[in-house]
Amino acid sequence: MSENIYPSFPHPDIDNQNFEFFNNKFHNTLNNDETRDILVYSKNKEGWNDELTKIAVDHIDVNHPIDVASRNLCLNLLNEFEKSKKKIILEIGCSSGYLINKIEKTKRYKYIGSDAIEEQIKKLKILYPSKPFVIFDILKNPFNKQMCNAIIMLNVLEHINDDYAALREAYKLLEKDGILILEVPSGKMLYDQYDKELLHYRRYKMSELIKKIEDNGFVIEKKTHLGFIIFPIFALIKIYNKIFKPKKVIIKQAKLSDNFFLRFLFSIEEKLRNIYLPYGIRCYVCARKK
């Protein structure tokens, strides 16, 4: 048996039995003949579905400037604030898979991928066979223990109806002093047809987001906004959408915003990361469990 570097996982179907992950598979600790590639606990398609996953994978380029900036900021926060010895990361909402390769290249972290949608996770397991993947709805948290040192939730919380409960469950999953890296859409009053099509329950005001995080026991390590420089243009587009309500805008806006000019502006913004950016298209927070 190979050395297991991951926590044990409860059996999805049988009480008082567990799986250990090694040699690219989950192995039942009591029944050596039972192995699984992926553990499936629960699913939730209320705030996301397979069609949206397909749009994200097929039509939004891996090098889209907004998402590249998001992943870079996530890795910077991991490097700055994740100081544990185990360095076990749980990404909740990993279906795009774009962050996995970035984390793998650092060779610093032990990664667990999770999502509430199954089909795309099966594909990711083929691409990353050495990583454990689990399917679960965080509102039905199956892990009755602390199991990781960092949780990453990028553009996930807005897809969950009860975001307060989701934060509470994230707190339970983290070891003491563990960190939560969270990204959500900013601009509470700019909720539009684009958000509806993406099944967003809401956009966020930073102060309200911080209160929800702190109310669940976290201490804020860092907060900022992503897309500070481009926000005026972004706000005009959102106002246009609110007035005219154009249909099928996800792919159109993703392609419109994938350009050299936006990459240039984000490269400038990256140099401003040491200061708090008071507004932007997304709220970005790193919080710690105390």
C-alpha positions as CSV (number, residue, x, y, z in Angstrom):
1,M,0.0,0.0,0.0
2,S,1.3,3.4,-1.0
3,E,1.7,6.1,1.6
4,N,-1.6,8.0,1.8
5,I,-1.1,11.8,1.9
6,Y,-4.8,12.6,1.7
7,P,-7.5,12.4,4.5
8,S,-9.9,9.5,4.6
9,F,-13.2,9.9,2.8
10,P,-16.5,8.5,4.1
11,H,-18.2,5.8,2.1
12,P,-21.0,7.4,0.0
13,D,-23.3,4.4,0.6
14,I,-22.3,2.5,3.7
15,D,-22.0,4.0,7.2
16,N,-18.8,3.4,9.2
17,Q,-16.7,2.6,6.2
18,N,-14.1,4.8,4.5
19,F,-12.1,5.2,1.4
20,E,-8.4,6.1,1.2
21,F,-6.9,7.6,-2.0
22,F,-3.7,6.1,-3.3
23,N,-2.4,4.7,-6.6
24,N,-4.9,7.0,-8.5
25,K,-8.0,5.4,-6.9
26,F,-10.2,5.4,-3.9
27,H,-9.8,2.1,-1.9
28,N,-12.3,0.9,0.6
29,T,-10.4,0.4,3.9
30,L,-12.5,-2.6,4.9
31,N,-13.1,-4.2,1.5
32,N,-9.9,-4.2,-0.6
33,D,-11.8,-5.3,-3.7
34,E,-13.9,-2.1,-3.8
35,T,-12.2,0.7,-5.6
36,R,-13.7,3.9,-7.2
37,D,-12.3,6.5,-9.6
38,I,-14.6,9.2,-8.2
39,L,-16.7,9.4,-5.1
40,V,-20.2,10.6,-5.6
41,Y,-22.1,11.9,-2.5
42,S,-24.7,14.3,-3.8
43,K,-25.5,16.6,-6.8
44,N,-27.0,20.0,-7.2
45,K,-28.1,21.5,-10.5
46,E,-30.1,24.4,-9.1
47,G,-27.3,27.0,-9.7
48,W,-25.3,25.3,-12.4
49,N,-25.9,22.6,-15.1
50,D,-24.2,20.6,-17.8
51,E,-25.1,23.1,-20.5
52,L,-23.3,25.9,-18.7
53,T,-20.3,23.7,-18.1
54,K,-20.2,23.0,-21.9
55,I,-20.4,26.7,-22.6
56,A,-17.6,27.4,-20.2
57,V,-15.3,24.7,-21.6
58,D,-16.1,25.0,-25.3
59,H,-16.5,28.8,-25.7
60,I,-14.5,30.5,-23.0
61,D,-10.8,30.3,-23.7
62,V,-8.5,29.0,-21.0
63,N,-6.4,32.2,-21.6
64,H,-9.4,34.6,-21.3
65,P,-7.8,37.7,-19.6
66,I,-10.3,37.9,-16.7
67,D,-9.9,34.3,-15.7
68,V,-6.1,34.4,-16.1
69,A,-6.0,37.3,-13.7
70,S,-8.3,35.5,-11.3
71,R,-6.1,32.3,-11.3
72,N,-2.9,34.4,-10.9
73,L,-4.4,36.2,-7.9
74,C,-5.6,32.9,-6.4
75,L,-2.1,31.5,-6.6
76,N,-0.6,34.7,-5.1
77,L,-2.9,34.4,-2.1
78,L,-2.1,30.8,-1.7
79,N,1.6,31.5,-1.7
80,E,1.2,34.4,0.8
81,F,-1.3,33.0,3.3
82,E,-1.2,29.2,3.1
83,K,1.5,28.2,5.7
84,S,0.5,24.7,6.8
85,K,2.7,21.7,6.6
86,K,0.2,19.4,5.0
87,K,-0.9,21.9,2.3
88,I,-4.1,20.0,1.3
89,I,-6.3,22.1,-1.0
90,L,-10.0,21.5,-1.7
91,E,-11.3,23.3,-4.8
92,I,-15.1,23.5,-4.7
93,G,-16.4,24.1,-8.2
94,C,-13.5,22.8,-10.2
95,S,-15.4,21.7,-13.3
96,S,-13.5,23.9,-15.8
97,G,-10.3,22.3,-14.6
98,Y,-8.2,25.4,-15.5
99,L,-6.8,26.0,-12.0
100,I,-5.7,22.4,-11.5
101,N,-2.7,22.6,-13.9
102,K,-1.6,25.9,-12.3
103,I,-1.6,24.3,-8.8
104,E,0.1,21.1,-10.0
105,K,2.9,23.1,-11.5
106,T,3.8,24.7,-8.2
107,K,4.5,21.1,-6.8
108,R,3.6,22.5,-3.3
109,Y,0.1,21.4,-2.7
110,K,-2.0,18.2,-2.4
111,Y,-5.1,18.9,-4.5
112,I,-8.6,17.6,-4.1
113,G,-11.1,18.6,-6.8
114,S,-14.9,18.7,-6.2
115,D,-18.0,19.9,-7.9
116,A,-21.8,19.3,-7.7
117,I,-21.9,18.3,-11.4
118,E,-20.6,14.9,-12.5
119,E,-20.0,14.7,-16.2
120,Q,-17.1,17.2,-16.5
121,I,-15.4,15.7,-13.4
122,K,-15.2,12.3,-15.2
123,K,-13.3,14.0,-18.0
124,L,-11.0,15.8,-15.5
125,K,-10.2,12.5,-13.8
126,I,-8.9,11.2,-17.1
127,L,-6.7,14.3,-17.5
128,Y,-5.5,14.2,-13.9
129,P,-5.6,10.6,-12.8
130,S,-3.4,11.2,-9.8
131,K,-5.8,13.7,-8.2
132,P,-8.8,12.7,-6.1
133,F,-12.2,14.0,-7.3
134,V,-15.4,14.0,-5.3
135,I,-19.0,15.0,-6.3
136,F,-20.9,16.7,-3.5
137,D,-23.3,19.6,-2.8
138,I,-21.6,21.7,-0.1
139,L,-25.1,22.3,1.5
140,K,-25.1,18.5,2.1
141,N,-21.6,18.3,3.4
142,P,-20.8,14.6,3.8
143,F,-17.4,15.1,5.5
144,N,-18.1,15.2,9.2
145,K,-14.5,16.5,10.0
146,Q,-11.8,19.0,9.2
147,M,-10.1,17.7,6.0
148,C,-8.1,20.5,4.3
149,N,-5.8,23.5,4.9
150,A,-7.3,25.6,2.1
151,I,-10.6,25.9,0.3
152,I,-10.8,27.6,-3.1
153,M,-14.2,28.8,-4.3
154,L,-13.9,30.9,-7.5
155,N,-17.2,32.1,-8.9
156,V,-19.2,29.5,-6.9
157,L,-21.0,31.2,-4.0
158,E,-23.3,33.2,-6.3
159,H,-24.6,29.9,-7.7
160,I,-25.7,28.7,-4.2
161,N,-29.1,29.8,-2.9
162,D,-28.1,29.7,0.7
163,D,-24.7,31.2,0.6
164,Y,-24.6,31.8,4.3
165,A,-24.9,28.0,4.9
166,A,-22.3,27.3,2.3
167,L,-19.8,29.5,4.2
168,R,-20.7,27.7,7.4
169,E,-19.9,24.3,5.8
170,A,-16.7,25.6,4.3
171,Y,-15.6,26.6,7.9
172,K,-16.3,23.1,9.1
173,L,-14.1,21.5,6.4
174,L,-11.1,23.6,7.2
175,E,-8.4,22.8,9.7
176,K,-7.6,25.4,12.3
177,D,-5.8,28.3,10.7
178,G,-6.9,27.1,7.3
179,I,-7.7,29.7,4.6
180,L,-10.7,30.3,2.3
181,I,-10.0,32.0,-1.0
182,L,-13.3,33.3,-2.4
183,E,-14.2,35.1,-5.6
184,V,-17.7,36.3,-6.5
185,P,-19.3,38.8,-8.9
186,S,-19.3,42.4,-7.7
187,G,-21.8,45.1,-8.1
188,K,-25.0,44.2,-6.3
189,M,-27.1,46.6,-8.4
190,L,-25.7,45.4,-11.7
191,Y,-27.5,42.1,-11.7
192,D,-28.7,41.6,-15.3
193,Q,-29.7,39.1,-18.1
194,Y,-26.1,37.8,-18.2
195,D,-26.4,36.9,-14.5
196,K,-29.8,35.2,-15.0
197,E,-28.5,33.1,-17.8
198,L,-25.5,32.0,-15.7
199,L,-27.9,31.0,-12.9
200,H,-26.5,33.6,-10.5
201,Y,-28.6,34.1,-7.4
202,R,-27.0,37.4,-6.7
203,R,-24.1,39.8,-7.2
204,Y,-22.2,41.1,-4.1
205,K,-21.4,44.3,-2.3
206,M,-18.0,43.8,-0.6
207,S,-19.2,45.0,2.8
208,E,-22.1,42.5,2.8
209,L,-19.8,39.6,1.7
210,I,-17.3,40.4,4.4
211,K,-20.1,40.4,7.0
212,K,-21.3,37.0,5.9
213,I,-17.8,35.6,6.0
214,E,-17.0,37.0,9.4
215,D,-20.4,36.0,10.8
216,N,-19.3,32.4,10.1
217,G,-16.2,32.6,12.2
218,F,-13.6,33.7,9.6
219,V,-11.0,36.5,10.0
220,I,-10.2,38.5,6.9
221,E,-6.6,38.3,5.7
222,K,-7.0,40.3,2.5
223,K,-9.8,41.7,0.4
224,T,-9.7,43.5,-3.0
225,H,-11.5,43.7,-6.3
226,L,-10.6,42.2,-9.7
227,G,-11.3,44.3,-12.8
228,F,-10.8,47.7,-11.1
229,I,-9.5,49.5,-14.2
230,I,-12.2,48.0,-16.6
231,F,-15.1,48.5,-14.2
232,P,-16.5,51.7,-15.8
233,I,-16.9,50.0,-19.2
234,F,-18.2,46.9,-17.5
235,A,-20.8,48.9,-15.6
236,L,-22.1,50.5,-18.8
237,I,-22.5,47.1,-20.4
238,K,-24.4,45.8,-17.4
239,I,-26.7,48.9,-17.5
240,Y,-27.3,48.3,-21.2
241,N,-28.2,44.7,-20.4
242,K,-30.6,45.7,-17.6
243,I,-32.4,48.1,-19.9
244,F,-32.6,46.1,-23.2
245,K,-32.4,42.6,-21.8
246,P,-30.6,40.9,-24.7
247,K,-30.8,37.1,-24.9
248,K,-28.0,34.5,-25.0
249,V,-25.3,37.0,-23.9
250,I,-22.9,34.6,-22.2
251,I,-20.9,33.6,-25.2
252,K,-21.2,37.0,-26.9
253,Q,-19.8,38.8,-23.8
254,A,-17.1,36.2,-23.2
255,K,-15.8,36.6,-26.8
256,L,-16.1,40.4,-26.7
257,S,-14.0,40.6,-23.5
258,D,-11.3,38.3,-24.8
259,N,-8.9,40.8,-26.4
260,F,-5.4,42.3,-26.2
261,F,-6.6,45.5,-24.8
262,L,-8.2,43.8,-21.8
263,R,-5.0,41.7,-21.3
264,F,-3.0,44.9,-21.2
265,L,-5.3,46.6,-18.6
266,F,-5.1,43.5,-16.4
267,S,-1.3,43.5,-16.6
268,I,-1.4,47.1,-15.3
269,E,-3.8,46.1,-12.5
270,E,-1.6,43.3,-11.4
271,K,1.0,45.8,-10.4
272,L,-1.5,47.4,-8.0
273,R,-2.1,44.2,-5.9
274,N,-0.4,45.6,-2.8
275,I,-3.2,48.2,-2.4
276,Y,-6.9,47.7,-1.8
277,L,-8.9,48.3,-5.0
278,P,-12.2,49.6,-3.9
279,Y,-14.4,48.4,-6.7
280,G,-14.2,46.1,-9.7
281,I,-16.1,43.3,-11.6
282,R,-15.4,40.7,-8.9
283,C,-14.9,40.7,-5.1
284,Y,-11.8,38.7,-4.0
285,V,-11.3,37.7,-0.4
286,C,-8.8,35.5,1.5
287,A,-10.1,34.6,5.0
288,R,-8.7,32.5,7.8
289,K,-10.3,30.1,10.2
290,K,-9.3,30.9,13.8
